[in-house]
Amino acid sequence: MGDVAANIKVMPESPEVDLDELQDRLEQSLPEGAKINSVERDDVAFGLVALLPTVIVPDDAGGTEAVEEAFSDVDDVESVSVEEVGRL
């Protein structure tokens, strides 16, 4: 089996959230076997910036649900949504 790459959109609760700290907390929350390959930022509106991590998970891990749940439990995260999933 291979790996799966998922582009995930993480919306912070407010524009005042320190995105570097939020990114660190997201990386620390990852379930075993998952890793963040890269992170982009997307200006949404009114100073709000979303983090767009690309997460690599093993194909046998059952998809991205564990990562979504882990990210949702991080402080200062308003919402988590999977934008795109593909095999590597």
N, C-alpha and C positions, 0 to 999 in steps of 0.2 A: 504494500500500500504506500501511497505517497503522502504529500502534504497538501493542505488547503490554505489558500490565501484569502482573507476576508478584509475588505475595506469597510471600516466601521466609522460612523459619525457620532462623536461624543459632544453633546451640548452642555456647556457649563451653566450653572444656575444664574450667573450674572456677569456683566462685563468686568467686574472688579476681581474676578477669580484669577489668581496667578497661574497662567497656563503652563509654565515650566514645572511648578510644583504639582499641578494636576497631572501632567504627563508622567512625572516620577511615581505618583501614587497609582496611576493606571498600570504602569510596568510592574510595580510591586504586587498588584492584585491578581496578576495573571495566574490561571491554573497551571499545574505542572504540565510540561510539554509544549506549552504555547509561548510564543515570543513575538515581540513587536519588531517588524522589519524596518519600518520607516513611519514618520509622522509628518503630515502636512497640516497646514492651518487654513481655514476658510473664513473670510470675513462674511458674516451673515447679515447683520443690520444693527444700527444704533450702537456700534462699538462692540457688539457681541461677536466672538470668534470661536468657531467650532474646531475641535481637534479631529483629524482624520487619520487615525492609526491604521496601518496595514498589518494585520495579525496573521502569523503563520501557526496553524494547528495541525497536528497529525490527523490524517484521514480517519483513523480508527477512534478518534476522540469523540465522535458523535456530533460533529458540526460545531457551530459557534455559540451554542446556548450557554455553555459554562463561562465563556469569555464575556458574553453579554451580561450575564448575571453578576459576574465579578466587577465589571465596569459600573454597573448600576448601583452597586453597594458602596462605591467610592464617594467620599464627601465632596460636595460641590458639583456633582454631576446631576444635571436636570433630566437628560434623556440619552438613550443609546439606541442606535439603529444600524442595521447592516445594510450597506449600500450596494455591495457587489461581492460575490463569492466565486472563486475559480480554483481549479486544481493546478498544482505546480508540476 
